[in-house]
Amino acid sequence: MLLKDIWLDVKAVQARDPAARSALEVLLLYQGVHALIWHRFAHWFYKHHMLFIARLLSQLARFFTLIEIHPGAELGRGILIDHGTGVVIGETAVVGDNCTIYQGVTLGGVGLNKGKRHPTLGNNVTVGAGAKILGAFEVGDNCNIAANAVLLKPLESNVTAVGIPARPVKKDGVPLPKEERYASVRSLGDNTRKIAELEERIRELEGLVEKLTVERTDSK
């Protein structure tokens, strides 16, 4: 089972990373795959209550790959940890099948209570570089978390979330009305809402500038 899971991780990199040239290259040279290999053995020891050996393997993996995955974390099949440096995945985190995690991502907890305190990701979730998902809640299948977003609340399936704090901006690939975009941050206070509105306005202005630049270039 372990070898099959490792092979599926290698094939996931081949399928989703355009720079990957062969399975042998991925297996020998990709630190994300190395971190997953270390973790899958560490998790086996963790499940069999050999906690010291499990933690030792995870610390060695962190030393060699700069990716920290607690041996208690449950990772599905076909995971792609792309680049990987700075990724942190907590003890009670769960990651579904075919997820993609970029560098600098944290699947972290809030508070010091024992028990479930880290997020659960569904299948086919993509978490952009530098994003933080903090808390014991669920992220549905096929979600996209933008780079540097800070997600503090659950997401339904097929949602794209951006910003700090992160809020849904698309559902099933269709942009959401502004009222729905800001609904998830209203409860966090006026200042947070105003920041979210400014971020949205900045994106709109950037899109307008890009459009005008293209039009000006075409007219020359």
Secondary structure by P-SEA (a helix, b strand, c coil): caaaaaaaaaaaaaacccccccaaaaacccaaaaaaaaaaaaaaaaaacaaaaaaaaaaaaaaaccbbbccccccccccccccccbbbbcccbbbccbbbbccccccccccccccccbbbbccbbbbccbbbbbccbbbccbbbbcccbbbccccccbbbbbcccbbbcccccccccccccccccccccaaaaaaaaaaaaaaaaaaaaaaaaaaaaaac
